[in-house]
Amino acid sequence: MNNSLLKNLVLLWLLFVGLAVKAQQNNQPLPQPVIPDYVADPSVVNFNGTYYLYGTADIDRDLKEMGPPVVWASKDLVNWSYKGTLFQGIDWNKPYTYGPEGKKKTGYFRYWAPGVVIKKDNLYHLYATIVKPDARLGTYHLTAKRPEGPFKFSNGSGVFSNQPEKESEETKPVVADIDGDPFVDEDGQAYIFWRRRKAAKLSKDWKTIEGLEVSIPTKRSGYSEGPFLFKRNGIYYYFYTLSGGANYAYAYMMSKTGPLGPFVAPEQDMVFKSDVAKGVWGPGHGNVLRIPGSDNYLFFYLEYGQGGTTRQVFVNRLQFNADGTIQPAQVNTTGIAEIPNLNKNTLIHPVKVTASSARRDTVIKTTINTVIDKLIAMPPKFVETELVSVQRIMDFKPENAIDGSNGTFWMSDNADKEPWYQIDLGTIRRVNSLELFFVKSTLGHSFKIEKSEDGHAWKTVNTPASQVIHSPEVVNKIGKTRFLKLTILSGAPGLWEVKVY
């Protein structure tokens, strides 16, 4: 066989493989993150029939700046919304100056990794990490009369930075570290767990730790964060993370004695790790929810997203063996499909959508260690054969906002100074409401909605401005129309989803 023919056969084979891979990707179900926005470090609880998801508001600005703290609420684990922030008194997106003259720096307050919220004595108790502009940090205790807040600090009036006149009022953290997560045993004794495998009892008022800190020995060593503990059938399960980024993973220990151990490692102690075939990268900092009145346990966790702080929340089941050990999780991006959608409003499906522009496709590349579950010492010593290069191609076409997926979105081009998004219903319909799930919703948006029956004569729909951040943005009583046009005046020019009812 001559070189020319061989070369042509190779090119044809590569083309065939490329088309086959693309076809396979196109046939895969759309990803179904729980929340239509960037959210990390989820903790989900149920109070009085409503689920509440507390988490870190990612805004794609690394860990140096985050969005304000919010809590998403849902009746069915399918339809989620929030309104307002969890507590007042801090401007989360204002740069603060600190340091001595001549060496002044700026930084932001940041809210991270809220633990499971627990109700006691008609109060809701929240433990959350707050990082100050000067990088001092801790896990703080806050309480509220409602799950949505407003929450107030229990150990002082607030968190301050570089303000000596307020030092006497400054709130004290429960622990001077991140990722604090509480657990209350059946006897009423409360505990708190935080990063680097640390744990302690909490005082009766839950405001401080009591006694000595405990270091929990685990099968796998190295840096660890995002810990939590839950109990099932008399067994205490301690979860802790390994590595980070696209190599985030979760292992666990078991105890039949108590929340502080002694713990033992099951033979199969790795429960969550990346699955390249299923498209899950770095299942990391999360928490477990037991569905009330059942033995169903769901694990909510962050997924790598586009890297940095563009993480999203996914959910998969925990399955238990007869001896109480946990089966390695079957992670995927499709979620819990059989959860019923309780939204009975009639959804109008647009015939066509257009936009002023769309951002160019983005290729996200990273490397995943395929044998992280076989490594005991952390950080591991990788060898080249254990590393797999993976990539995602993100597109931002207008159709993404009507595809029913919380994992795709439309975004205008960076150079677009007047971004707009238009919906064609195909014929004149009566529209009761419009729901807009904006990208980076916690930073707030201002916008204009117009309607038209012919696509030429437009009428502005009354959209009163609100200073309260929320998602979705809802516009009611639109009336008869065929076309709807959104013009984004401020805020991130993108939409996860648009729903017309």
N, C-alpha and C positions, 0 to 999 in steps of 0.2 A: 504494500500500500504506500503510495507516494505521500510526501509531507503535505501537499496542498489538499488532497482528499481527506487525510487525517485531520487537518486543521478545520476543514468545513464540517466534518462529523462532530468534532468537539464543540464547535460553535452551535450546531443544531442541538446537541445534547444539553448544553448550558441554557439555551433558549427554552427548551422543553422543561427543564427543571425549574427555571425561573417562573414560567407560566403556571406550572403545577403548584409551586409554592404559593404564588399569588392567588390562584383559585382556591387553594386550601384555606388561606387566610380569609378570603371573601366569604367562604362558606361557614366560617366559625361564627357562633352566636356573638352578638354585640356584648361588650362588657357591661355589667350591671353593678357599679358601685352603689352603696347604700344611699349616699348623699350626693345631690347634684352640685358639688362644689369641692374645693380643696379642703380636706379635713384630715387630721392625723390624731393618733393617740386616743381612740374612742373608748368611752365607758358608757354602757347602756343599762338603764334601769327601767322598771315599770312601777308607776304610782297611779292607783285608782283607774286602771285600764288604759293609761297613756304611757307610751314609751318615750324616754328622754335620752338623747345622745349628747353627752358632753365630750368635747374634744378640743384639739388645738386648731386654730384657724390659720391655715397656710395661705400665704399671699404671694408666693414665688419671689421672695426677697431674702432667701437664705434664712438662717436662724437669728439674724441680727434685727429683724423687724417682723412682727406677726400681726394678724388681724385681731380686733377686739374679741373678748370671750362671749360666746353665745351658746345656747342649748337648742338643739333641733328636737321637735316633738312630732310624734306620729301615733295614730291609733292602730295601724296595721303593719308597721315595719316597711311599708312601701311608699306612702306619701308623707314627706317630711317638710317641716317649715319651722321658722323661728321669727321672733319679733323682739327687737331690742337686745341690749347687752345684759350680761349677768349682774354686773355691779358698776356703780358710778365712781367718779373721783380720780380716774386715771385717763389721760389722753394717750391711747396706745400707739398712735401714729404721729406723735409730736416728738421731735428730737430734743432731748434734754442735755444741758451742758453740765459737766462735772469736772472735778480736778482742780489743782492749784493754778494760780495765775501763771501764764506762760506755758502751761502744759495742759490746758483745757481740752477736753474731748467731748464728743456728743454720742449719745446712745438712746435706746428706746426701752420702755417697759415692755416686757413680754409675758404672756400667759401661756403656759404649757401643761400638757399631760394631766388633766383633772382625773382624780380617782373616782371610784364608784361613790355616788351620792347616797347617803343613808338617812332615813327618817328616824328621829328620836324625840320624844316629848314635844310633838307638834312642830318641830323644826327640822329643816333639811340641812344636812352637814356636808360641806364640800371641802375636799383637800385638793389644792392645786398648786402647781409650781409657778412662782412669779420671779422673773429675772429683772433686776433693776438696770437702769442705763449704764451703771458702772460695773455690771456683770456680777454683782452680789446676788445670791439666789437662795431660795428655800422653798419648802412646802408649807403653805399657810392654811389655816383653818378658818372657814367662813360659814355662816349660817343664814338661812332665809325662811320665811313663812310659807313660801311656795317653791316648787321645783324650778320655776322660771326666774326666781329671784324677785326683787334685788337682794343679793347676798352682801353681808357685812362682815368685816374682819372681827374675830372674837378676841384677839389678844392685843388690841389697840385700835386706834381710829383709822389707820391707813398705812400704806407703804410709801415711804419717801426716799428721796435720793439727794444728797448734797444740800440738805436744808436743815442746818443745825438747830434752828428755832423750833423744829418739830420733832427733835430726837426723842423727847419724853413721850410723844404720842405714837411713836413708830411701832408698828405691829411686829411682834416676834413670831418667827416661823416655828412650826412644830418640830421640824428637823431642818438643819441648814444644808439641804441637798434637794435633788430633784426626784420626780416620779413617785411621790408618796401616794400609797393606795391603802385604804382601810379595810378591815375585816372585823365583823362582830360575831362572836361565837354564841352558841345557844344559851350559855349562862350569862350573857350580857357583857362579858369582858370584851373590850375593843383592842385592836392591834393595828399597827401601821407598818407597811413594808415599803422600802425605797431602794434606789439603785445600789449597785455593788453588793447585792445580797444582804442588805441590812434590814433589821426588823426590831420592834420593841412593843411593849404593852403601852396602851394609852391610859391616861388618868381618867377618873370617873366622869369628868366634864369634857373629855376628849380634846382638850386644848393643848396638852403637853404629853411628852412621853414619860413613862413611869419605870423606874429601875434601869437596868443596864441595856445598852444596845446589844443585839445578837447578830452574829454573822452566820448565815445559813450555808453550811457546806453543800456543794453540789457536785455532781459527777463531772461536769465540764467547767473548766476554769477560764479565766480571762475576764475582760470587761463585760458587764451586764447591766441592763436597765429594764424599765417597763415591767417590774414584777407585780404579781397579784396572787391572792390566795382565795380559794373557794372550797366549800365542803359538800360532799355528796355521800350519803349512806355511811356516815361515820368516818370517812377518809378525807384528810386535808390534802389539797393539791396546791403545790407551790410552783408557779410558772415564772420563768426568767428567760431573758433574751440572750442571744449570742450574736456577735459580729454587728453589722449595721448596713444601711443602704440597701443595695440589691441583694446582699447576703444576710440580711436579717433572718433570724430563725428563732423558734421557741422550743425549749426543753422543759421538763418538769420533774419534780420530786414528789414523794408521797409520805404521809405520816398517819398512823392510827392513834397517835398519842396526843398531839395538840398542835395549835397553830405555829408554835415555835420549834416543833420537832420533838425528838429526832426524826429526820427524814431519810428515806431510802430511795435509790434510783431504780426504776423498773428497767428491765432489759431493753425495751424499746422506749427510750426516754425522750426522743425527738418527736414532737407532735406536729410542728408547723415549719415548713421550709419551702424554698422556691420550687416551682414546677415549671420548667421552661416550656414543655409541651402544652400546658394549660394556660400559659401566659401570665403566671403569677410570679412577680419578682419581689423578694424580700418581705414576706409577711411578718410585720413587726409590731411594735408596741400596741397592745390592745387589751381586751378584757372579755370575760365570759358572762353571758346572760342566761339565766334559767327562765324558760317560759313559765309564767305562773300556773300552778296547778298541774304541771307535767314533769316528766323526766327528760325533757328536751333541752339541751344546752347548745347555745350558739356562741361561736367565737367571732367577735368583731375585731378587726385588725387594720392597720395601715398597710398600704401597698405602695411600692416605689414610685409609681406614676411616671412623670417625666424627669425625675431626679430632683435633688434639692428639696424645696418645700412646695412641691406640687403633688403631694400625696393624697390618696383617696381611701375611703373606708370600704372594705369588703367584708363579707360574712360567710362562714362555712360552719358545718355542724361538728360537734364533738361526739364521737361514738365510744362507748365504754364496753370493755370485755366483762365477762361474768365475775372475774376476780377484782374488778374495780380499776384495772389499768386502762389506759386510753389508747385507742387505735391511732396510728399515724393518720393525720387528717388528709382528706382528699380535697385539696385546695383547687378552686377554680374561680373564674371571674363572673359566673352567672348567678351567684347568690342562692337564696332559698326560694325557688321558683313557685312552690305550692302555697306560699303565704297569700291569702285572699286580699284583693284590692278592694277596700271598703269605699272608695270614691265612686259613687253611683251617678255623678253628673255626666251628661252626654258630651263626649269629646268629639269635636269637629276636626276632621283630618284635612289639612290644607292640600290643595291640588298641586301648588307650586310655591316655592319660596325663592327669593332673590335677595341680594345684599349689595351694598355699595362696593364692597371688596371682600377678599378673603386672604388671610395670612398664608404665606407659602408653607408647603409641607415641611415638617421638622423631623429629622431622624435622631432618635434617642438611642445611644449605644452604651453598653456597660458590660461588665464581666461577672459571671456567676460561678461560684464554686459548687460543683456537682456532688461532692462527697463530704459536705460539711457535717452530715449526720454521723460520719465515721471518725470525726476528729474529737478527741477528748481535751487536749490542750488548746486553749485559745489565748491569743490569736493563732490561727493555724499556720503551718508551714505549707503553703501551696506549692504544687508542682504543675508544670505547664499542662499536662494531660488532664488535670482535674478542673481546669478553667474553661468555661464556654463563653464565647463572645455572643451576645444577643443584641437585637435592636428592635425598636418600634418605630413605625412611621406614623406620625400624627398629621392628619389633615384637618382643615378648619372650614370646610365647605358649609354653605347655608343649610343644607339638608341635615346636618348633624343635630341641629336644634329641634328637629321634629321626628327623630328616629327612635324615640322611646328609651334611649340609653343615657344613663348618668355619666358615662365614661367618654363621651364624645361631645364636642362643642363647636359652635361657629365663633370665629374671631376675625375682626377686620384686620386689614393690613396696617402695619405700623405707620405708614405714611398717610393713612386715611384720616383727614381732619374733620369730616362730617359723617361718621359711620351711621348707616341706616340698615334696617332689615324689614323686608316686605313679605306679607303673606297674601296669597291668592286662594280664596275658598272655592273658586270654580264657578260659583253662582251666588246670588244674593241670599244671605242667611241672617237669621236673628242671633246675634252674639250676646250672651249673658255676661260672660267674663273672659278675661285674658290673664294668664299667669306667666310671668317672666322670671326665669331662674338665671340670674346674671352670674358671670364668672367673677370671682373675688367679691362676692356680695357683701362681705363684712366691711369693705371699704366704702360702701355706699354708692348710689347712682342717682343721677337726675336724667330725665328723659321726656320725650313727647310722643304721644300716640295720636295718629290721624287715621281716619277711615274714609273710604270712597266706594261708591257703587260701580263706577266705570273706570277707575284708575287714572282719572284726569282731574276731576273736581274733588278736592280733599277738605275734610272738616276735622278740626282738632277736637279730640275727645278730652273732656275735663279730667285732668290727672293732678289732683292737689299734691303739692310738694310736702314731704314728710322728713323730719330730721331724724326719725327713728329708722335704723337699719333693719331690714327684714328680707326674707326670701321664702316664697316667691313674692315679687311685686305683683299686686293684683289690681286690675282695672275692671270695674263693674259697670253694668248697664250701658253697654256700647250700642246696642240696637242693631238695626238692619245695616248690612254692609257686605261687600264682596272682598274688598281689599283692606288690609290693616298695615300700617307703616309705623315702625318704631324708629325714632331718631335718638341716639344716645348723646346726651349733652355733657355728661361727666361720668367718670368711673371707667372701669375696664370695659372696652368695646367688644364684649363677647357674651354669648348665651349658651348655657348647658342645654336648656330645654325651653320650648314655648308650648303652652297648652291653651287651646281655644275651646270654650264651652258655650 
